[in-house]
Amino acid sequence: MRKLKIKTGATVEVIAGADKGKQGTVLAINSDTLKVRVQGVRMQTHYEQEGLKQIEGFIDYSNIKLVKQAAAKKKAAKKASKNA
């Protein structure tokens, strides 16, 4: 598993391909194949029981650049209760 600079929730811009110039939020990352799913990019039509659905497809990690890193999650501080 590789450590990637882009994390889920980060804002990225597509720098190559048919969707060049579009910005979106990273929805999913596959670190084995270096593919990223970005909101609103590479829309694909899938047929399901409810009807046609538009979902995002994966694009290559090298075709995106980081615009804004995802906000870091704050860890809850442990509070030691003192019984005096």
VENVENPE-V748632 format. One record per backbone hydrogen bond with DSSP energy under -0.5 kcal/mol. CO is the residue of the C=O (numbers start at 1). NH is the residue of the N-H. Records with the same first field share a line. If there is no record, write none. Layout:
CO = NH, NH
This chain:
2 = 4
7 = 10
10 = 26
11 = 67, 68
12 = 24
13 = 65
14 = 21
17 = 20
19 = 22
22 = 14
24 = 12
25 = 39
26 = 9
28 = 37
29 = 31
30 = 34, 35
34 = 61
35 = 30
36 = 38, 59
37 = 27, 28
38 = 41
41 = 57
42 = 57
44 = 46, 55
46 = 48, 53
48 = 51
51 = 48
53 = 46, 55
55 = 44
57 = 38
59 = 36
60 = 63
61 = 64
63 = 15, 16
65 = 13
68 = 11
78 = 80
79 = 81
80 = 82
81 = 83
82 = 84
